[in-house]
Amino acid sequence: MISSGTQIIGTTRSQIDGNSVHWVTLTIRNNEDTKTLFIGNSDVTVANGLPIDKTSTQTFTIPPGTSLYMVSDSGTHSVSWLRIEHY
């Protein structure tokens, strides 16, 4: 199954598109040209997250039962994602 969407992220962490019982390929695009996005587990912060630079895209392979979270260094941050679930 393939799904996609856009989320508005702020300075409070938010889960990216739920979690799955299957392997998932998740591509995330930071739509902002002045803000940095940070990716990590449920405890992600701007201090410990993996930075996704301004207007860049990163792809992740997510094992079953786990989720990615994101947080921004600024409010109202637009993020797009594409999720491919592998059955």
N, CA, C and O atoms as a CHARMM CRD file, in Angstrom:
* protein
*
  348
    1    1 MET  N      0.84300  -1.18000   0.00000 PROA 1      0.00000
    2    1 MET  CA     0.00000   0.00000   0.00000 PROA 1      0.00000
    3    1 MET  C      0.88500   1.24000   0.00000 PROA 1      0.00000
    4    1 MET  O      1.89700   1.28900   0.70000 PROA 1      0.00000
    5    2 ILE  N      0.50900   2.21800  -0.77100 PROA 2      0.00000
    6    2 ILE  CA     1.23500   3.48200  -0.84300 PROA 2      0.00000
    7    2 ILE  C      0.30700   4.58900  -0.35300 PROA 2      0.00000
    8    2 ILE  O     -0.84300   4.68200  -0.78000 PROA 2      0.00000
    9    3 SER  N      0.81800   5.42000   0.54400 PROA 3      0.00000
   10    3 SER  CA     0.05200   6.58000   1.01500 PROA 3      0.00000
   11    3 SER  C      0.99800   7.76400   1.11600 PROA 3      0.00000
   12    3 SER  O      2.21700   7.60500   1.16600 PROA 3      0.00000
   13    4 SER  N      0.42000   8.93800   1.14400 PROA 4      0.00000
   14    4 SER  CA     1.22600  10.15000   1.25300 PROA 4      0.00000
   15    4 SER  C      0.41500  11.22600   1.95300 PROA 4      0.00000
   16    4 SER  O     -0.80300  11.12100   2.09100 PROA 4      0.00000
   17    5 GLY  N      1.11600  12.26000   2.39200 PROA 5      0.00000
   18    5 GLY  CA     0.42300  13.34500   3.05400 PROA 5      0.00000
   19    5 GLY  C      1.36000  14.48400   3.39000 PROA 5      0.00000
   20    5 GLY  O      2.56300  14.42600   3.13500 PROA 5      0.00000
   21    6 THR  N      0.79000  15.50600   3.96100 PROA 6      0.00000
   22    6 THR  CA     1.52900  16.66600   4.44900 PROA 6      0.00000
   23    6 THR  C      1.06700  16.93500   5.86600 PROA 6      0.00000
   24    6 THR  O     -0.13000  16.90000   6.15400 PROA 6      0.00000
   25    7 GLN  N      2.01000  17.20200   6.74600 PROA 7      0.00000
   26    7 GLN  CA     1.70000  17.50700   8.14100 PROA 7      0.00000
   27    7 GLN  C      2.31800  18.84900   8.50100 PROA 7      0.00000
   28    7 GLN  O      3.35200  19.23600   7.95900 PROA 7      0.00000
   29    8 ILE  N      1.67600  19.54800   9.41700 PROA 8      0.00000
   30    8 ILE  CA     2.24700  20.75700   9.99400 PROA 8      0.00000
   31    8 ILE  C      2.82300  20.36800  11.35100 PROA 8      0.00000
   32    8 ILE  O      2.10700  19.86600  12.21700 PROA 8      0.00000
   33    9 ILE  N      4.10300  20.60000  11.52600 PROA 9      0.00000
   34    9 ILE  CA     4.82900  20.21600  12.72800 PROA 9      0.00000
   35    9 ILE  C      5.22700  21.47900  13.48000 PROA 9      0.00000
   36    9 ILE  O      5.48800  22.52200  12.88000 PROA 9      0.00000
   37   10 GLY  N      5.26600  21.36800  14.78300 PROA 10     0.00000
   38   10 GLY  CA     5.70300  22.47800  15.61600 PROA 10     0.00000
   39   10 GLY  C      6.83500  22.05200  16.51900 PROA 10     0.00000
   40   10 GLY  O      7.59000  21.13600  16.19400 PROA 10     0.00000
   41   11 THR  N      6.95200  22.70600  17.63400 PROA 11     0.00000
   42   11 THR  CA     8.03500  22.42400  18.57200 PROA 11     0.00000
   43   11 THR  C      7.70000  21.28100  19.53100 PROA 11     0.00000
   44   11 THR  O      8.50500  20.94300  20.39800 PROA 11     0.00000
   45   12 THR  N      6.51100  20.68500  19.37500 PROA 12     0.00000
   46   12 THR  CA     6.13300  19.48300  20.11600 PROA 12     0.00000
   47   12 THR  C      6.21900  18.30400  19.15900 PROA 12     0.00000
   48   12 THR  O      5.67500  18.36200  18.05600 PROA 12     0.00000
   49   13 ARG  N      6.90200  17.22600  19.57000 PROA 13     0.00000
   50   13 ARG  CA     7.10100  16.08700  18.66400 PROA 13     0.00000
   51   13 ARG  C      5.77500  15.48500  18.22400 PROA 13     0.00000
   52   13 ARG  O      4.77900  15.51700  18.94800 PROA 13     0.00000
   53   14 SER  N      5.79700  14.93100  17.00300 PROA 14     0.00000
   54   14 SER  CA     4.60700  14.34400  16.40800 PROA 14     0.00000
   55   14 SER  C      5.00200  13.07200  15.66000 PROA 14     0.00000
   56   14 SER  O      6.04100  13.02900  15.00100 PROA 14     0.00000
   57   15 GLN  N      4.17000  12.04300  15.76500 PROA 15     0.00000
   58   15 GLN  CA     4.42700  10.78700  15.06400 PROA 15     0.00000
   59   15 GLN  C      4.15700  10.96200  13.57400 PROA 15     0.00000
   60   15 GLN  O      3.23500  11.67600  13.17800 PROA 15     0.00000
   61   16 ILE  N      4.96800  10.30400  12.75700 PROA 16     0.00000
   62   16 ILE  CA     4.78900  10.35500  11.31400 PROA 16     0.00000
   63   16 ILE  C      3.95700   9.16000  10.88700 PROA 16     0.00000
   64   16 ILE  O      4.44300   8.03000  10.93800 PROA 16     0.00000
   65   17 ASP  N      2.74000   9.37300  10.47600 PROA 17     0.00000
   66   17 ASP  CA     1.88100   8.38800   9.83800 PROA 17     0.00000
   67   17 ASP  C      1.76200   7.05000  10.56200 PROA 17     0.00000
   68   17 ASP  O      1.81300   6.00600   9.91300 PROA 17     0.00000
   69   18 GLY  N      1.61200   7.04700  11.84300 PROA 18     0.00000
   70   18 GLY  CA     1.30800   5.82200  12.58400 PROA 18     0.00000
   71   18 GLY  C      2.41000   4.78000  12.57600 PROA 18     0.00000
   72   18 GLY  O      3.56700   5.08900  12.28900 PROA 18     0.00000
   73   19 ASN  N      2.04400   3.52700  12.89700 PROA 19     0.00000
   74   19 ASN  CA     3.01900   2.45000  12.82800 PROA 19     0.00000
   75   19 ASN  C      2.37200   1.24800  12.17100 PROA 19     0.00000
   76   19 ASN  O      1.14800   1.17900  12.06500 PROA 19     0.00000
   77   20 SER  N      3.18600   0.30000  11.72900 PROA 20     0.00000
   78   20 SER  CA     2.70200  -0.79700  10.90500 PROA 20     0.00000
   79   20 SER  C      3.18700  -2.14100  11.44200 PROA 20     0.00000
   80   20 SER  O      4.16100  -2.20600  12.19100 PROA 20     0.00000
   81   21 VAL  N      2.50000  -3.20500  11.05300 PROA 21     0.00000
   82   21 VAL  CA     2.95100  -4.55500  11.36800 PROA 21     0.00000
   83   21 VAL  C      3.87000  -5.08300  10.26400 PROA 21     0.00000
   84   21 VAL  O      4.35100  -6.21400  10.34500 PROA 21     0.00000
   85   22 HSD  N      4.11500  -4.26600   9.23000 PROA 22     0.00000
   86   22 HSD  CA     4.97100  -4.63100   8.09900 PROA 22     0.00000
   87   22 HSD  C      6.16200  -3.67700   8.01500 PROA 22     0.00000
   88   22 HSD  O      6.17000  -2.61500   8.63700 PROA 22     0.00000
   89   23 TRP  N      7.16600  -4.07500   7.23600 PROA 23     0.00000
   90   23 TRP  CA     8.26300  -3.15400   6.93000 PROA 23     0.00000
   91   23 TRP  C      7.70200  -1.99600   6.11100 PROA 23     0.00000
   92   23 TRP  O      6.81300  -2.18400   5.28000 PROA 23     0.00000
   93   24 VAL  N      8.22800  -0.80100   6.35300 PROA 24     0.00000
   94   24 VAL  CA     7.76600   0.40700   5.66000 PROA 24     0.00000
   95   24 VAL  C      8.96300   1.19700   5.16100 PROA 24     0.00000
   96   24 VAL  O      9.95800   1.35200   5.86900 PROA 24     0.00000
   97   25 THR  N      8.85900   1.69600   3.93400 PROA 25     0.00000
   98   25 THR  CA     9.80800   2.67800   3.42700 PROA 25     0.00000
   99   25 THR  C      9.12100   4.03300   3.53000 PROA 25     0.00000
  100   25 THR  O      8.03500   4.22800   2.98400 PROA 25     0.00000
  101   26 LEU  N      9.75200   4.96100   4.22600 PROA 26     0.00000
  102   26 LEU  CA     9.15400   6.26800   4.47500 PROA 26     0.00000
  103   26 LEU  C     10.09400   7.35400   3.96900 PROA 26     0.00000
  104   26 LEU  O     11.23500   7.45900   4.41900 PROA 26     0.00000
  105   27 THR  N      9.61000   8.15300   3.03700 PROA 27     0.00000
  106   27 THR  CA    10.37800   9.28200   2.51400 PROA 27     0.00000
  107   27 THR  C      9.78200  10.55600   3.08100 PROA 27     0.00000
  108   27 THR  O      8.57400  10.77800   3.00900 PROA 27     0.00000
  109   28 ILE  N     10.64000  11.38700   3.64400 PROA 28     0.00000
  110   28 ILE  CA    10.21000  12.62600   4.29800 PROA 28     0.00000
  111   28 ILE  C     10.86900  13.80800   3.61100 PROA 28     0.00000
  112   28 ILE  O     12.07400  13.80400   3.36000 PROA 28     0.00000
  113   29 ARG  N     10.06500  14.82000   3.30900 PROA 29     0.00000
  114   29 ARG  CA    10.58900  16.05400   2.71100 PROA 29     0.00000
  115   29 ARG  C     10.32000  17.22100   3.64300 PROA 29     0.00000
  116   29 ARG  O      9.18900  17.44600   4.07400 PROA 29     0.00000
  117   30 ASN  N     11.37100  17.95100   3.94500 PROA 30     0.00000
  118   30 ASN  CA    11.25600  19.20000   4.68900 PROA 30     0.00000
  119   30 ASN  C     10.87500  20.27800   3.67400 PROA 30     0.00000
  120   30 ASN  O     11.71000  20.69000   2.86900 PROA 30     0.00000
  121   31 ASN  N      9.63700  20.73100   3.70400 PROA 31     0.00000
  122   31 ASN  CA     9.14600  21.70100   2.71200 PROA 31     0.00000
  123   31 ASN  C      9.59600  23.13200   2.97700 PROA 31     0.00000
  124   31 ASN  O      9.40000  24.01000   2.13700 PROA 31     0.00000
  125   32 GLU  N     10.18400  23.36700   4.11500 PROA 32     0.00000
  126   32 GLU  CA    10.53400  24.73400   4.51300 PROA 32     0.00000
  127   32 GLU  C     11.93700  25.12100   4.04800 PROA 32     0.00000
  128   32 GLU  O     12.84000  24.28500   4.00000 PROA 32     0.00000
  129   33 ASP  N     12.10400  26.39000   3.71000 PROA 33     0.00000
  130   33 ASP  CA    13.43700  26.85200   3.29400 PROA 33     0.00000
  131   33 ASP  C     14.14900  27.65900   4.38100 PROA 33     0.00000
  132   33 ASP  O     15.23800  28.18700   4.15400 PROA 33     0.00000
  133   34 THR  N     13.53100  27.75300   5.56200 PROA 34     0.00000
  134   34 THR  CA    14.17900  28.48100   6.66500 PROA 34     0.00000
  135   34 THR  C     14.19400  27.70100   7.97600 PROA 34     0.00000
  136   34 THR  O     14.69600  28.20000   8.98300 PROA 34     0.00000
  137   35 LYS  N     13.64100  26.46300   7.97800 PROA 35     0.00000
  138   35 LYS  CA    13.51000  25.70700   9.22800 PROA 35     0.00000
  139   35 LYS  C     14.13300  24.32100   9.07900 PROA 35     0.00000
  140   35 LYS  O     14.11500  23.73400   7.99800 PROA 35     0.00000
  141   36 THR  N     14.68400  23.80600  10.17900 PROA 36     0.00000
  142   36 THR  CA    15.25100  22.45900  10.20100 PROA 36     0.00000
  143   36 THR  C     14.28800  21.51800  10.90800 PROA 36     0.00000
  144   36 THR  O     13.71800  21.85700  11.94500 PROA 36     0.00000
  145   37 LEU  N     14.11400  20.33200  10.33600 PROA 37     0.00000
  146   37 LEU  CA    13.27300  19.28500  10.89200 PROA 37     0.00000
  147   37 LEU  C     14.18000  18.26600  11.58100 PROA 37     0.00000
  148   37 LEU  O     15.29100  18.01400  11.11500 PROA 37     0.00000
  149   38 PHE  N     13.71900  17.68000  12.68200 PROA 38     0.00000
  150   38 PHE  CA    14.49400  16.68300  13.40900 PROA 38     0.00000
  151   38 PHE  C     13.67900  15.40100  13.52100 PROA 38     0.00000
  152   38 PHE  O     12.50400  15.43400  13.88600 PROA 38     0.00000
  153   39 ILE  N     14.31200  14.26500  13.20200 PROA 39     0.00000
  154   39 ILE  CA    13.67000  12.95300  13.17400 PROA 39     0.00000
  155   39 ILE  C     14.27900  12.07300  14.25600 PROA 39     0.00000
  156   39 ILE  O     15.47500  12.16100  14.53200 PROA 39     0.00000
  157   40 GLY  N     13.44700  11.21600  14.87800 PROA 40     0.00000
  158   40 GLY  CA    13.96600  10.28300  15.87300 PROA 40     0.00000
  159   40 GLY  C     12.87300   9.40700  16.44400 PROA 40     0.00000
  160   40 GLY  O     11.83100   9.21000  15.82000 PROA 40     0.00000
  161   41 ASN  N     13.11600   8.88100  17.63900 PROA 41     0.00000
  162   41 ASN  CA    12.13300   8.02500  18.30100 PROA 41     0.00000
  163   41 ASN  C     11.13900   8.89500  19.06900 PROA 41     0.00000
  164   41 ASN  O     11.07500  10.10700  18.86000 PROA 41     0.00000
  165   42 SER  N     10.37200   8.27900  19.94800 PROA 42     0.00000
  166   42 SER  CA     9.31700   9.01100  20.65700 PROA 42     0.00000
  167   42 SER  C      9.85700  10.06500  21.62500 PROA 42     0.00000
  168   42 SER  O      9.08400  10.86400  22.15500 PROA 42     0.00000
  169   43 ASP  N     11.16000  10.08000  21.86100 PROA 43     0.00000
  170   43 ASP  CA    11.78800  11.08900  22.72500 PROA 43     0.00000
  171   43 ASP  C     12.55900  12.14300  21.94200 PROA 43     0.00000
  172   43 ASP  O     13.36600  12.86700  22.52600 PROA 43     0.00000
  173   44 VAL  N     12.32900  12.24800  20.63500 PROA 44     0.00000
  174   44 VAL  CA    13.11400  13.16100  19.79300 PROA 44     0.00000
  175   44 VAL  C     12.96200  14.61500  20.25000 PROA 44     0.00000
  176   44 VAL  O     11.87800  15.05600  20.63200 PROA 44     0.00000
  177   45 THR  N     14.06400  15.33300  20.19900 PROA 45     0.00000
  178   45 THR  CA    14.09100  16.77700  20.45600 PROA 45     0.00000
  179   45 THR  C     15.00100  17.40800  19.40300 PROA 45     0.00000
  180   45 THR  O     15.63400  16.70500  18.61500 PROA 45     0.00000
  181   46 VAL  N     15.05800  18.72700  19.39600 PROA 46     0.00000
  182   46 VAL  CA    15.98300  19.39100  18.48000 PROA 46     0.00000
  183   46 VAL  C     17.43300  19.14300  18.89800 PROA 46     0.00000
  184   46 VAL  O     18.34600  19.33000  18.09300 PROA 46     0.00000
  185   47 ALA  N     17.65500  18.72600  20.14300 PROA 47     0.00000
  186   47 ALA  CA    19.00800  18.46100  20.63300 PROA 47     0.00000
  187   47 ALA  C     19.50200  17.06100  20.27600 PROA 47     0.00000
  188   47 ALA  O     20.70500  16.85700  20.11400 PROA 47     0.00000
  189   48 ASN  N     18.57600  16.07500  20.14900 PROA 48     0.00000
  190   48 ASN  CA    19.03600  14.70300  19.91600 PROA 48     0.00000
  191   48 ASN  C     18.55200  14.09500  18.60000 PROA 48     0.00000
  192   48 ASN  O     18.92200  12.96600  18.28000 PROA 48     0.00000
  193   49 GLY  N     17.73600  14.81300  17.83200 PROA 49     0.00000
  194   49 GLY  CA    17.18800  14.27000  16.58900 PROA 49     0.00000
  195   49 GLY  C     18.13600  14.38500  15.41100 PROA 49     0.00000
  196   49 GLY  O     19.07200  15.18500  15.42300 PROA 49     0.00000
  197   50 LEU  N     17.88400  13.58000  14.40100 PROA 50     0.00000
  198   50 LEU  CA    18.62300  13.64700  13.14500 PROA 50     0.00000
  199   50 LEU  C     18.08400  14.81700  12.33900 PROA 50     0.00000
  200   50 LEU  O     16.89600  14.83000  12.01400 PROA 50     0.00000
  201   51 PRO  N     18.91100  15.80100  12.00500 PROA 51     0.00000
  202   51 PRO  CA    18.39700  16.95900  11.26700 PROA 51     0.00000
  203   51 PRO  C     18.12300  16.63500   9.80100 PROA 51     0.00000
  204   51 PRO  O     18.92000  15.97500   9.13500 PROA 51     0.00000
  205   52 ILE  N     16.99300  17.10800   9.31900 PROA 52     0.00000
  206   52 ILE  CA    16.64600  17.06400   7.90500 PROA 52     0.00000
  207   52 ILE  C     16.69800  18.51700   7.44500 PROA 52     0.00000
  208   52 ILE  O     15.83800  19.32700   7.78900 PROA 52     0.00000
  209   53 ASP  N     17.71500  18.82100   6.66700 PROA 53     0.00000
  210   53 ASP  CA    17.97000  20.20700   6.28500 PROA 53     0.00000
  211   53 ASP  C     16.83000  20.80800   5.47400 PROA 53     0.00000
  212   53 ASP  O     15.96400  20.10500   4.95300 PROA 53     0.00000
  213   54 LYS  N     16.86100  22.09300   5.39100 PROA 54     0.00000
  214   54 LYS  CA    15.86300  22.87900   4.67600 PROA 54     0.00000
  215   54 LYS  C     15.70900  22.37400   3.23900 PROA 54     0.00000
  216   54 LYS  O     16.70400  22.15000   2.55000 PROA 54     0.00000
  217   55 THR  N     14.47600  22.19600   2.79100 PROA 55     0.00000
  218   55 THR  CA    14.08000  21.73800   1.45500 PROA 55     0.00000
  219   55 THR  C     14.80300  20.46900   1.00300 PROA 55     0.00000
  220   55 THR  O     15.06700  20.30600  -0.18800 PROA 55     0.00000
  221   56 SER  N     15.12400  19.57700   1.92700 PROA 56     0.00000
  222   56 SER  CA    15.76300  18.31600   1.52800 PROA 56     0.00000
  223   56 SER  C     14.83700  17.14000   1.81400 PROA 56     0.00000
  224   56 SER  O     13.83600  17.27400   2.51800 PROA 56     0.00000
  225   57 THR  N     15.19200  15.98000   1.24900 PROA 57     0.00000
  226   57 THR  CA    14.40200  14.76700   1.35400 PROA 57     0.00000
  227   57 THR  C     15.27400  13.64400   1.88000 PROA 57     0.00000
  228   57 THR  O     16.44500  13.54300   1.51500 PROA 57     0.00000
  229   58 GLN  N     14.71100  12.79200   2.74000 PROA 58     0.00000
  230   58 GLN  CA    15.44000  11.65700   3.30200 PROA 58     0.00000
  231   58 GLN  C     14.51100  10.44800   3.31000 PROA 58     0.00000
  232   58 GLN  O     13.32000  10.57800   3.59200 PROA 58     0.00000
  233   59 THR  N     15.05900   9.26500   2.99900 PROA 59     0.00000
  234   59 THR  CA    14.28000   8.02600   2.99900 PROA 59     0.00000
  235   59 THR  C     14.75600   7.11200   4.11800 PROA 59     0.00000
  236   59 THR  O     15.95600   6.97300   4.35400 PROA 59     0.00000
  237   60 PHE  N     13.79300   6.48300   4.81100 PROA 60     0.00000
  238   60 PHE  CA    14.06800   5.59000   5.93000 PROA 60     0.00000
  239   60 PHE  C     13.36300   4.26300   5.70500 PROA 60     0.00000
  240   60 PHE  O     12.29200   4.22100   5.09900 PROA 60     0.00000
  241   61 THR  N     13.95900   3.17700   6.18900 PROA 61     0.00000
  242   61 THR  CA    13.32200   1.86600   6.21700 PROA 61     0.00000
  243   61 THR  C     12.97300   1.57400   7.67000 PROA 61     0.00000
  244   61 THR  O     13.85000   1.53700   8.53300 PROA 61     0.00000
  245   62 ILE  N     11.69000   1.36700   7.93100 PROA 62     0.00000
  246   62 ILE  CA    11.18600   1.24500   9.29100 PROA 62     0.00000
  247   62 ILE  C     10.74400  -0.20200   9.55200 PROA 62     0.00000
  248   62 ILE  O      9.91700  -0.73100   8.80900 PROA 62     0.00000
  249   63 PRO  N     11.28100  -0.84900  10.59500 PROA 63     0.00000
  250   63 PRO  CA    10.84900  -2.21800  10.90200 PROA 63     0.00000
  251   63 PRO  C      9.43400  -2.26200  11.48100 PROA 63     0.00000
  252   63 PRO  O      8.92400  -1.25200  11.96600 PROA 63     0.00000
  253   64 PRO  N      8.80700  -3.43700  11.42700 PROA 64     0.00000
  254   64 PRO  CA     7.44400  -3.57600  11.96700 PROA 64     0.00000
  255   64 PRO  C      7.36400  -3.16100  13.43600 PROA 64     0.00000
  256   64 PRO  O      8.27300  -3.42000  14.22400 PROA 64     0.00000
  257   65 GLY  N      6.25700  -2.51300  13.78100 PROA 65     0.00000
  258   65 GLY  CA     5.98900  -2.16000  15.16700 PROA 65     0.00000
  259   65 GLY  C      6.71700  -0.93600  15.68800 PROA 65     0.00000
  260   65 GLY  O      6.62100  -0.62400  16.87500 PROA 65     0.00000
  261   66 THR  N      7.43800  -0.24000  14.83700 PROA 66     0.00000
  262   66 THR  CA     8.14400   0.96300  15.27300 PROA 66     0.00000
  263   66 THR  C      7.64600   2.17700  14.50300 PROA 66     0.00000
  264   66 THR  O      7.00500   2.04600  13.46100 PROA 66     0.00000
  265   67 SER  N      7.94600   3.34700  15.02200 PROA 67     0.00000
  266   67 SER  CA     7.48600   4.59000  14.40900 PROA 67     0.00000
  267   67 SER  C      8.58600   5.62700  14.43700 PROA 67     0.00000
  268   67 SER  O      9.48600   5.58300  15.27600 PROA 67     0.00000
  269   68 LEU  N      8.49800   6.55900  13.50900 PROA 68     0.00000
  270   68 LEU  CA     9.36600   7.73000  13.53000 PROA 68     0.00000
  271   68 LEU  C      8.56700   8.91900  14.03700 PROA 68     0.00000
  272   68 LEU  O      7.35900   9.02200  13.82200 PROA 68     0.00000
  273   69 TYR  N      9.26800   9.80600  14.70900 PROA 69     0.00000
  274   69 TYR  CA     8.66800  11.04600  15.20300 PROA 69     0.00000
  275   69 TYR  C      9.47500  12.21000  14.66400 PROA 69     0.00000
  276   69 TYR  O     10.63900  12.05200  14.29300 PROA 69     0.00000
  277   70 MET  N      8.85900  13.37200  14.62200 PROA 70     0.00000
  278   70 MET  CA     9.55700  14.56900  14.14900 PROA 70     0.00000
  279   70 MET  C      9.18400  15.76200  15.00800 PROA 70     0.00000
  280   70 MET  O      8.12300  15.81000  15.63100 PROA 70     0.00000
  281   71 VAL  N     10.10000  16.72500  15.01700 PROA 71     0.00000
  282   71 VAL  CA     9.89500  17.96600  15.74300 PROA 71     0.00000
  283   71 VAL  C     10.63300  19.05600  14.96900 PROA 71     0.00000
  284   71 VAL  O     11.60000  18.77000  14.26300 PROA 71     0.00000
  285   72 SER  N     10.19300  20.27100  15.09600 PROA 72     0.00000
  286   72 SER  CA    10.79600  21.39200  14.37500 PROA 72     0.00000
  287   72 SER  C     11.49500  22.34300  15.34000 PROA 72     0.00000
  288   72 SER  O     11.21200  22.36600  16.53800 PROA 72     0.00000
  289   73 ASP  N     12.40400  23.11500  14.79000 PROA 73     0.00000
  290   73 ASP  CA    13.03300  24.17100  15.58000 PROA 73     0.00000
  291   73 ASP  C     12.18900  25.43800  15.56600 PROA 73     0.00000
  292   73 ASP  O     12.58600  26.46100  16.12500 PROA 73     0.00000
  293   74 SER  N     11.01200  25.36900  14.92100 PROA 74     0.00000
  294   74 SER  CA    10.11400  26.51400  14.83700 PROA 74     0.00000
  295   74 SER  C      8.68700  26.00400  14.60200 PROA 74     0.00000
  296   74 SER  O      8.51400  24.89900  14.08700 PROA 74     0.00000
  297   75 GLY  N      7.69200  26.76200  14.95700 PROA 75     0.00000
  298   75 GLY  CA     6.30100  26.35200  14.75900 PROA 75     0.00000
  299   75 GLY  C      5.85700  26.39300  13.31500 PROA 75     0.00000
  300   75 GLY  O      6.56400  26.92200  12.45800 PROA 75     0.00000
  301   76 THR  N      4.68700  25.83800  13.04000 PROA 76     0.00000
  302   76 THR  CA     4.05000  25.77000  11.72200 PROA 76     0.00000
  303   76 THR  C      5.03100  25.41000  10.60800 PROA 76     0.00000
  304   76 THR  O      5.30700  26.20800   9.71300 PROA 76     0.00000
  305   77 HSD  N      5.53800  24.21100  10.68900 PROA 77     0.00000
  306   77 HSD  CA     6.55600  23.68500   9.79300 PROA 77     0.00000
  307   77 HSD  C      5.90000  22.65000   8.87400 PROA 77     0.00000
  308   77 HSD  O      5.36000  21.66000   9.36800 PROA 77     0.00000
  309   78 SER  N      5.93100  22.84700   7.57100 PROA 78     0.00000
  310   78 SER  CA     5.30200  21.93700   6.61500 PROA 78     0.00000
  311   78 SER  C      6.25700  20.79100   6.24200 PROA 78     0.00000
  312   78 SER  O      7.40600  21.01300   5.86200 PROA 78     0.00000
  313   79 VAL  N      5.74200  19.56800   6.36500 PROA 79     0.00000
  314   79 VAL  CA     6.50600  18.35700   6.06000 PROA 79     0.00000
  315   79 VAL  C      5.63800  17.44700   5.19200 PROA 79     0.00000
  316   79 VAL  O      4.47600  17.20400   5.51800 PROA 79     0.00000
  317   80 SER  N      6.19400  16.94400   4.08800 PROA 80     0.00000
  318   80 SER  CA     5.48500  15.97800   3.24800 PROA 80     0.00000
  319   80 SER  C      6.11300  14.60900   3.41800 PROA 80     0.00000
  320   80 SER  O      7.30200  14.49600   3.71500 PROA 80     0.00000
  321   81 TRP  N      5.30000  13.55400   3.22600 PROA 81     0.00000
  322   81 TRP  CA     5.82300  12.19900   3.36600 PROA 81     0.00000
  323   81 TRP  C      5.15900  11.27600   2.35600 PROA 81     0.00000
  324   81 TRP  O      4.02700  11.49400   1.92400 PROA 81     0.00000
  325   82 LEU  N      5.91000  10.23100   1.99500 PROA 82     0.00000
  326   82 LEU  CA     5.43500   9.15600   1.12900 PROA 82     0.00000
  327   82 LEU  C      5.75300   7.85400   1.84500 PROA 82     0.00000
  328   82 LEU  O      6.90000   7.61300   2.22200 PROA 82     0.00000
  329   83 ARG  N      4.74700   7.01600   2.03200 PROA 83     0.00000
  330   83 ARG  CA     4.90100   5.77200   2.79900 PROA 83     0.00000
  331   83 ARG  C      4.55000   4.58300   1.91400 PROA 83     0.00000
  332   83 ARG  O      3.46400   4.52300   1.33800 PROA 83     0.00000
  333   84 ILE  N      5.49000   3.62600   1.81200 PROA 84     0.00000
  334   84 ILE  CA     5.26800   2.39400   1.06000 PROA 84     0.00000
  335   84 ILE  C      5.35700   1.23900   2.03700 PROA 84     0.00000
  336   84 ILE  O      6.41000   0.99100   2.62500 PROA 84     0.00000
  337   85 GLU  N      4.24600   0.53200   2.21000 PROA 85     0.00000
  338   85 GLU  CA     4.19300  -0.59300   3.13100 PROA 85     0.00000
  339   85 GLU  C      4.49800  -1.87800   2.34900 PROA 85     0.00000
  340   85 GLU  O      3.90300  -2.13400   1.30200 PROA 85     0.00000
  341   86 HSD  N      5.43200  -2.67900   2.87400 PROA 86     0.00000
  342   86 HSD  CA     5.86600  -3.90900   2.20700 PROA 86     0.00000
  343   86 HSD  C      5.20300  -5.11200   2.86600 PROA 86     0.00000
  344   86 HSD  O      5.48700  -5.43000   4.02100 PROA 86     0.00000
  345   87 TYR  N      4.33000  -5.77000   2.13700 PROA 87     0.00000
  346   87 TYR  CA     3.60000  -6.92500   2.65800 PROA 87     0.00000
  347   87 TYR  C      4.37200  -8.19600   2.41200 PROA 87     0.00000
  348   87 TYR  O      3.91500  -9.27700   2.78200 PROA 87     0.00000
